[in-house]
Amino acid sequence: MIYNNINFDTYLKNYPDKDGFFGKYGGSYIPADLQKAMEEITEAYFTICKSSKFISELRRIRKEFQGRPTPISYLERLSNSIGNGVQLYAKREDLNHTGAHKLNHCMGEALLAKYMGKKKIIAETGAGQHGVALATAAAYFGLECDIYMGTVDIKKQAPNVARMKILGANVVEVTHGLQTLKEAVDAAFDAYCKEYKTAIYCIGSVVGPHPFPMMVRDFQSVVGIEAREQFCNMTGELPDAIVACVGGGSNAMGLFSGFLNDPVDIYGIEPLGRGTALGDHAASLKYGEEGIMHGFNSIMLKDENGEPAPVYSVASGLDYPSSGPEHAFLHEMGRVKYDVIGDDETIDAFFTLSRLEGIIPAIESSHAVAYGMKLAREMGKGSILINLSGRGDKDMDYIIEKYGIR
Ligand SMILES: Cc1ncc(COP(=O)(O)O)c(C=O)c1O
């Protein structure tokens, strides 16, 4: 399919280019020392992703340890509650071991670390899902693991902090700034700069310098490959629309990559939080501008000094002032539509899915559910596949404390 002069038959092979660019977005804006470390990672990745031993090891892990393939569920009662004939489906990444899609790239990144002879893996986490997934991968492969997390998120996501510690990871509290995801990324990046010879930074999304946006997308593409085949087998056709929430954008890129070359409407949903004022949301693609942060060029929310702006979302995992460079590119060319959903609709969707389908979604994923429901009302007919990126167990305490049981 040709869309806006881009040939999507060959898109995944051609993007990013050899320097990690998706159009003008992406690249690697880091100190020279670190650049050498990134080149080593790129070279190792290109070697192992062609190695049949690595591919079959990752396939075995996905099947025997992660529980893949994850199913697609038809959301019958939710569809009936909308009542206009639109059929809603969910790709169940919540059923992945550890409860979210993050393990898809963590097992790949940790296997790469092992192959490169690294002793330690370092990462940041917001909602704690990436931290738990990486701590799991570290335990599985026998690697040391340091996870950086802001004080605010440590309090909000206490069950995940306990899980990381039980799994043997060292959780490093980040006490500066807003004490959320952006500061955690800053701190993890600083630690990696000191330890890059013996450690590898396992970025938690399709962000950061090249090769991470490409590598994380490739590891996550299993979601889209499975979903396309499963949906066609289930219904005999493609969905009319697919929806995923976008923080850094890894679950979304995983799902989208399977459908970019199809006549399917694709929606990436950012958090509108409390409203449109700067500081009240984290909708970087909708309200941001071009800029460099954490080693890559993308669209970001800036303050009056051009620095990353403070951001907010009820979902810790979406609380980031930028998004992956590939999302900026897909946004610019119009192949993916990016829209927003606020906290209130998200929390309503959280309870609605729980009550109607027996699935408690992560607050991050509830953004996609809320948008899927809204889109269904607007579409009037057809089918929508929602990426249920994770389950809500981690959010129980926070939801009960803040919203009570509705
Ligand atoms: C369940 C879940 N979904 C989505 C996200 C957002 O990350 P990404 O945009 O990289 O998929 C997170 C981040 O922690 C998460 O835990």
The ligand as an ORCA input file, in Angstrom:
! r2SCAN-3c Opt
* xyz 0 1
  C       0.146     -1.527     30.832
  C       0.907     -0.429     30.156
  N       0.455      0.019     28.959
  C       1.094      1.018     28.308
  C       2.226      1.614     28.845
  C       2.864      2.747     28.087
  O       4.055      2.381     27.482
  P       4.162      2.280     25.918
  O       3.564      3.513     25.345
  O       5.611      2.169     25.680
  O       3.420      1.061     25.487
  C       2.735      1.170     30.082
  C       3.936      1.770     30.664
  O       4.349      1.473     31.751
  C       2.053      0.126     30.745
  O       2.465     -0.335     31.935
*
